[in-house]
Amino acid sequence: MDVSLARRARTLALVGVLAGATTGCPTGATPGTPAVTAGPAPTATAAAPVLPDFELVPQEGHGSEAVAVAYSRDGALVATGGFDQSLRIWDREGALRAALHCDGDKVHAIAFGPRGDAVAGACSGAVHVWSLGTGALRARFGQNVLGLAWSPDGAHVATVGQSDESTRAALVELWSAATGARERSAEAPGERQLLSVAWSPDGRSLATASLDRRVARWDVATLQSIRLGAGSAGTPPVTGTLVAFAPQGERVAVGGDGELVVLELATGAAQRLGPGGDFAWRGDGGALAVALDGGRLELRDARTGAVTGQARQRAGIERLALAPDGATVAVVGVDDPVVRVFATDTGRELRALGAGTRARAHVAFSPDGRLLAVTGDRIELWDALAGTLLRTLDASGARLGGTSFSPDGSLLVAAIATGHARVWDVATGEVAAALAVDDPEDMGWSFAWAPAAAPSAAAGPALVAAAGSALVYWQRGRPPQPLPLSARPWASALAFGPDGATLAVAVHRELLLVDTASWSERARLALDSWGWSFEPAWSPDGRLVATAAGPVVELWNAADGTLFGRAGDRSMFAGPVFDRDGRLVFASRAGTVELWPPAGLAGAPAPARRGTGPAMLPSPPGARSFPVARRARSLAPSPDGRFVAAGSDERELALFDVEAGRRAWSDTRHGSRIWSLDWHPASRVLASASDGVRLLRAADGAALTLGTVELPDRRLAAYVRSDTGAVSGDAAALAQLRYRSKPGALDASLVPFAAVAEHVARPELVAAFWEGAALEPR
């Protein structure tokens, strides 16, 4: 099976259970009869957003891998969709014209409207229709949609997919493109899921392909279907998961199952054109672009299968789209955020849509608040106040571990690959140390810097790093040394106690407490759980250690290793933390953030044995509970103890005012899940990492957005943009930004940013964002 087909089959199998608010209504249609929508019509049109007189359009690509691509009917625009929940519109020169976001999962199917005024994308199982003139969301409809197609007159949209988890019926549905109202629907008999749909040029027929690789033709008026390509005796049937009508409508191409076949509708004759995965017709119907294993592309004659053009993609091919004139083909690579455009006659890569920066996985302020480290495909060091990129560290592929500053801010450590990590000198960007282990066990790295109070820190920053079954100790000026601990399988997390005298090492179902003077084990604690532990959390006084390796938080007496008690039922994604005032902070699976005061964590530990007790601790007096989007992934108490921030998989960043006992604000402007959070030491600004990096002001939630622009010489420069248009950064980079001179996503000419710099380039507004926050900790 073609690699891209196998990947797509796995992906599409999951789409049927995607969550998200949708407006489709269940149908009681029976095969072969028209079905009229019952109940209220879906919500049709959203109010057009109020756009500013100009809007910056940073020339960046998808924050994570792209999965869909389509050309407009005239070939002037390319739309791409990705896991970052965005649909991006590019012009023929490769300039980004608009970035449209949906609420939900990846944008996995795209189609331009035939009238040239709209684009549709399937996101989180629902179809979103946007206006190309304004960027407004016109309509949202459908449920568990896997494929979509516009009618030739642009008045309707056909979708295929699955009804719901209870019936698992494969559905064909017709919708009004203007209102989002469902017009007809029917079940596909004997099918599990329909994956692909195409509308005939005369508007009378649909063609579908299914997960079971059967191909059918549907009458639009009645939604009755007949199977195509069944084959006569001795003739193999035509099978596939992708289907498309030829531009003239007399033929249907079927692919996605390792072979490309063209069916003559009038005679049923099948022309087998050789191997292939995804494919696309040329505008005149004379040729098809075909994806092959190993990233190969071919342009084939639609009648004979003769190869008339070739190209090669760097990796396997996820999807492709052929320009109507056949001159270029846009290709989505497997696990690649960049969509690449090739010339079909020469095979030469013409341009890359997007610079290829993936989602930012981790963000960290330096201890003095002057620097911000951002980890994605590379590690960037930013001037936090000015919003300028100071340097990019040599860390190709640094996505396996978060960055961590030493307590004095002079060093930065990060994983660069499984089994390899580096320490950099922050001032020079030079590599201070390279760490490597022979047996990483694919566990990635965990790092812990000895606190400034630790005796070992008197000689300079000291680091302990864990990868798989290996523990490594490093201090500047000395070579890395393995730690002589016994029976240390697969360490997953590390944390020094406040005074640096004890190191907590989380391993599989156990927590080791290690004396750092002798590097000997003081205690080996058996965790009453079934999985890997998140980073252990120490109370500020060093009395308690909190662990989370299963559905509960366990609290341990650090002095003698006895179990004090358990708290739950916790979220499986965010580990527990203590705030400055000793409150235990953890996320529950019920969708809350819990804050337990120190008074509720005092007293003698309860007797316990593994698997028998103690019982769950009740919520103590004075505890606070704040509702948050489910699946909180990260928790961050502010350094001054006033706030707690929670980031979720559902793109929500919520800030809770602990003193007032209420939610202060929430932000949902990230395009994907929030991976990490970190506070500026002055507690006035919070950094979040997702599809990009935002700096959010604690007082009111106002935001600055960090980004980079790749200049023609491949040099990276930076800008900072606030929601009010304040901009700072390298002048050459600012000149590369685009703007829209009037409301509208695509109806305004794009000019260099420098031409309007006097209107928006106001660095003093960026500085004012900080409200004079001290750059040194309080």
Secondary structure, 3 states (H helix, E strand, C coil): CCHHHHHHHHHHHHHCCCCCCCCCCCCCCCCCCCCCCCCCCCCCCCCCCCCCCCEEECCCCCCCCEEEEEECCCCCEEEEEECCCEEEEEECCCCEEEEEECCCCCEEEEEECCCCCEEEEEECCEEEEEECCCCCEEEEECCCEEEEEECCCCCEEEEEEECCCCCCCEEEEEEECCCCCEEEEEECCCCCCEEEEEECCCCCEEEEEECCCCEEEEECCCCCEEEECCCCCCCCCCCCCEEEECCCCCEEEEECCEEEEEEECCCCCEEEEEEECCEEECCCCCEEEEECHHHEEEEEECCCCCEEEEEECCCCEEEEEECCCCCEEEEEECCCCCEEEEECCCCCEEEEECCCCCCCCEEEECCCCCEEEEECCCEEEEECCCCEEEEEECCCCCCCCCCEECCCCCEEEEEEECCEEEEEECCCCCEEEEEECCCCCCCCEEEEECCCCCHHHHHCCEEEEEECCEEEEEECCCCCEECCCCCCCCCCEEEECCCCCEEEEEECCEEEEEECCCCEEEEEEECCCCCCCCCCEECCCCCEEEECCCCEEEEEECCCCCEEEEEECECCCCCCEECCCCCEEEEECCCEEEEECHHHHCCCCCCCCCCCCCCECCCCCCCEEEECCCCEEEEEECCCCCEEEEEECCCCEEEEECCCCEEEEEECCCCCCCCEEEECCCCCEEEEECCCEEEEECCCCCEEEEEEEECCCCCEEEEEEECCCCEEECHHHHHHCEEECCCCCCCCCEEEHHHHHHHHCCHHHHHHHCCCCCCCCC
